């Protein structure tokens, strides 16, 4: 199991570091830009936007320090970088089946569940590295920009944990899709589709009354970083849903893999 984990991390190291550097730089630069923001002007600008555009900040007060920095955690760039790490890591088992690496590894006395467990652990490590590097960028921003001084470091750390859980769940769902797939591309496609549908459903629920009751069905509905950053509290429902999705998806992936044929 250690060999599988080490190989998975080694193969993904360059990609993970690049994604982490990109996220850290993005969060730092956005935080740095707050020094040039006029709160009243930006608040007036946001209020003048149509509801369809206001929904991108999920109703947060983007002019406030916590709202401005919190909005970067749900920015499409942040979500895309985190999703890239989670989905690529989650699809690793399908790529190994496709290339024959899985069959070679399982020719040793190694259980299928142990093999996939190592792949899941590698995915979690990758998501953790990217999230931590992004968090470091945000921490540097609040320590550099005086206008962000009201943002508490503890609240920022707390905001990053549900972000990690959100994409750990997306990675686990991708791993579940990979347990039914024989190619990495197909697993990546299913994982990407899940993330896009979750994002679209959350967005539609905010701008279209008909879709509003469907909002809680989206995993992204349960992550509100600006609220967490401002209040310093993560709702119990957020913990329950995000942890539940990750655990259930990982458990199902292990159950399916224990009975699957891994020959390419």
N, C-alpha and C positions, 0 to 999 in steps of 0.2 A: 504493500500500500504506500509506503514511503517513496518507493521508486516511482510509482505512478504519479504521486503528488509532485515530486521534485521535477520530473520530466514535463508535467503539465505547466508548472510555474516557469520553468526555464524556457519553454517554447513561447510562452505568452509575455515574457519579461519586457521585451522591447515595446510591444504594443501597449502594455499596461502603463509603462513609464511615460510614453508619449501622450496617452490619454490623460494621465494624472497631471503632467506638466501643462497641458492645454487647459484643463479645468482650473488648476491653480492660478494660471496666468489670467484666465477670463474673470474669475471671481475677484482677483486682486485689482484688475483694471476697472471693473465695474464699480467696486468699492471706492477706488481712487477718484473716479469721476464724480462722486457725491460732493466733493469739495467745491465743485463749480455749479452745484444745483441750487436754485432758488426755490424753497419749499412752496411758497405761495403760487409761483408761476407754474410749477409742475403739477400742483394740485388742481389748479384751474384747467390746465391742459388735459389732464386725465378725466376730469368731470365733463369736459366738452366732447370727449370721444363717445362714439356710439357704444351701446352695451356689448356688442360683439367684440369690440377691441378692449373694453374694460375687463372682459372676462379673462384675458390673458394674465392679469395680475391677481385673479381670484378674489376680487373685492378688497384687497389690502390697500392701506393708505401708503401709496408708493412714495409720497413726498416725505414721510417720516424716516428716520434712520433705519429702524427695524423693518419697515415696509419696503424701503428701497433695496436694502441688502437681502431681505427675505425673498423678494421677487426674483433675484438671480438664481435661487435654488430651484425655481420652477421655470426658468428661462429655457427655451428650446435647445440652446447650445448645451446647457448643463444636463438636461435630460438626454440629449443625443450622446454626449460623451459617456455618461453613466450607463446608458443602454448598450452602447458599443462594447463596454467591458463585460457587462452582465450577459448579454446574448452570445458574444463570442465565447466566453467561458462556459456557458451552459450548453453550447452546441459542440463542445470538444469531444464528447463521447461518440457522437454521430460521425465526426470526422475520423476518429480512430477506427470505427467500424468500416468506414468507406476505404481507408487506406490499408486496412489489414493489421494495424498496430494493436487493436483490441484483441484480435484472435491470437496474436503473438504473446501478448501479456497474459492472457487467460490460459495459455498452454502451460503456464506455471501453476503451482498450487495456490491460486488466488481466486477467491469467490467473486462472482459478478457484482454482488452488492458492495464488496470492498473496493473493487475497481471503480464503480460509479461513485461511491462515497468519496474516494480520493479526488475524482474529477469535480465533484460538488464543492469539496473543500478548496480546491484550486480556484474555482469560480469565486467563492466567497473572499479569498485572499486578494484576487484581482480587483473585485469591487471595493474592498476595503482600502487598498492602496490608492485607487483613483479618488475615492471619497476623502481620504486623509490628506492627499496632496491638494485637493480642492479646498478643504477646510483650512489648510495652512495658508493658502492664498488669501482667504477671507480674513483670517486672524491677522495677517500682516497688514491688510487694508484697515481694519479697525484700530490697529495700533499706530497707523501712520496718519490717518485722516482724523483730525480733531472733531469734525462734525459727526463722526460715527462713534464718538465716545460713549453716548448713551446705550449703545449695544453691549450687553454683558457677555463676557467670554463664555460663561456657563450656559447662557441661553443659546449662543452660537453652536457650542458643542452639542447641546440637546437637539438642536434643529438638524444637525448632520446625521444623527442616529436613525430617525425615521427615513431619511433619504437613503441610507445604506440598506435598511430593511426593505424599502420599496423595490430597489433594484436587486436585492438578494432574491426577492420573490419572483421578479421577472426572469432572473437567471435560472431559478428553479423550475419555472414554467417552461422555459426553453429546454432545460434538461429533460423534462417530462416529454416534450415533443421529440427530443432527440432519441428517447428510448423507443419511439415508434418509427424512427427514420434510419435510413441506411446511408444518407449523404449529409454532409455538413450544411450544404446550401439549403436543403429542405428544412432542417432544424432552425437555421438562422431565419428563414422565411417565416416560419410559424412563430418564433419568438418576437420578431419584428412586428408581425401582424397583431399579436397580443398587445404589445406596447402601444402601437398606433391606435388600435380600437379603444384601449383604456383612456388614452389621451383625448381622442375625439369624443368619446361618450361623456367624459368629465366636462369638456368644453361645451358640448351641446346642451348638457343639463343646466348650464349657467345662462345660456342665451335663448333657449327655446323652452317655453313652459311645458310643452307636450313631453319633452325628454327629461324634465326635471326629476320625476320619480325614479328614473333609471340611473341617476347620478351615483348612488351608493354602490351600484354594481361595478363601477370602475375602481380599480385599485388606487388610481391617482386621486380619486375623490377624497381619500382619507389623509392626504398629505397637504397641510396648509402651513408652509414654513414661515410666512410673515406673522401669522397668529402665534405660532410657537415662539418665534424670536421676540415678539413683543410682550407676551405673557410669561414666557419661561416655563410653560406647562404643555405636555403632550397629552391629549385626551386619551382616556382608557380605550375608547373605541378604535383609535388609530393604532395603538399597540396590538390590540386583539386581531384586527383585520390584517395588518401587515405581517405580523408573526404567523398568523394562521395560514395565509396564502403561501408563504415560504415553506412552512413545515409540511403542509398538506401536499403541495406540489413535489417537494423533495421525497416525501414518503411514497407517493404514487410512482415517481420515477424509479425509486429503488425496487418497488414491488414488481413493476413491469420488467425491469432489467434482469431481475432474478430468474425470469423464465424466458428471456429472449434468446434468439440465435444471433451470435455476433460475427459469424462468417460473412465476409463481404459478398 
